Amino acid sequence: MSEGTPAAGEAAAVADQAAHERLLYLRSSIDNLDAALVHLLAERFKCTQQVGELKARHSLPPADPAREAAQIERLRRLAEDARLDPAFAEKFLNFIIDEVVRHHKAIANQTRP
């Protein structure tokens, strides 16, 4: 049969439908993972909020470069184990750290007399 026959057209339509259904399934999984990431980040920021408040009460600096470096190295190792690009993991954690430090500075400024 040539590609112009009805059977070839039906096969292509079935393949297109199967690909579309797979795409919808994968996108649904991505949506679920995105939701989980948002909830995990929210929980993480609840903890870092408490850390910021504790630091402010005890006049500790908002940033802890030694802790941050250790965490970045730890996350890079975890990323390698998970077959995720360690450079991407580091960028992601640096983004989070920058936001946490910004929050800690704001908390410290609020608690000053």
C-alpha positions in Angstrom: 0.0 0.0 0.0 1.2 3.5 -0.7 1.0 6.4 1.7 -1.9 7.8 -0.2 -4.3 4.9 0.6 -7.0 5.1 3.2 -5.3 2.5 5.4 -2.2 4.6 5.6 -4.2 7.7 6.5 -6.0 5.7 9.3 -2.7 4.4 10.7 -1.4 8.0 10.7 -4.5 9.2 12.5 -4.2 6.4 15.1 -0.5 7.2 15.6 -1.4 10.9 16.0 -4.1 10.1 18.5 -1.8 7.8 20.5 0.9 10.6 20.5 -1.7 13.1 21.6 -2.9 10.9 24.4 0.7 10.3 25.5 1.4 14.1 25.4 -1.7 14.7 27.6 -0.6 12.0 30.1 3.0 13.5 30.3 1.7 17.0 30.7 -0.6 15.9 33.5 2.4 14.3 35.2 4.3 17.5 34.8 1.4 19.5 36.2 1.4 17.2 39.3 5.1 17.6 39.8 4.9 21.4 39.4 2.2 21.4 42.1 4.4 19.2 44.4 7.4 21.5 43.8 5.3 24.6 44.8 4.1 22.9 48.0 7.6 21.7 48.8 9.0 25.2 48.3 6.2 26.7 50.5 7.2 24.2 53.3 10.9 25.1 52.8 10.2 28.8 53.1 8.1 28.3 56.2 11.2 26.7 57.8 13.5 29.4 56.5 11.1 32.1 57.8 11.6 30.6 61.3 15.4 30.5 60.8 15.3 34.2 59.8 13.3 35.1 62.9 15.7 33.1 65.1 18.7 34.8 63.5 17.1 38.2 64.0 16.3 37.6 67.7 19.9 36.6 68.3 21.6 39.2 66.0 23.0 36.6 63.7 23.8 37.6 60.1 21.1 36.9 57.5 23.5 34.9 55.3 25.8 32.0 56.2 28.3 31.6 53.4 29.8 28.4 54.8 26.4 26.7 55.2 25.4 27.9 51.7 28.6 26.5 50.2 28.1 23.2 51.9 24.5 23.0 50.8 25.4 23.8 47.2 28.0 21.0 47.2 25.6 18.6 48.8 22.9 19.4 46.2 25.4 19.0 43.4 26.2 15.5 44.6 22.5 14.7 44.9 21.9 16.0 41.4 24.7 13.8 40.0 23.2 10.8 41.8 19.8 11.7 40.3 21.3 12.2 36.8 20.3 15.9 36.9 22.7 18.5 35.7 24.6 19.7 38.8 25.1 23.2 37.3 21.3 23.5 37.0 20.8 22.3 40.6 23.4 24.8 41.8 21.6 27.7 39.9 18.3 26.6 41.3 19.6 26.5 44.9 21.4 29.8 44.5 18.1 31.3 43.4 16.5 30.0 46.5 19.3 31.1 48.8 19.2 34.6 47.4 15.5 34.8 48.1 16.0 33.3 51.6 18.7 35.9 52.4 16.5 38.7 51.1 13.8 37.5 53.5 16.2 37.2 56.4 17.4 40.8 55.8 13.8 42.0 55.8 13.0 40.2 59.0 16.2 41.6 60.6 15.2 45.1 59.5 11.7 44.6 61.0 13.0 43.5 64.4 15.4 46.4 64.9 14.3 49.1 67.3 
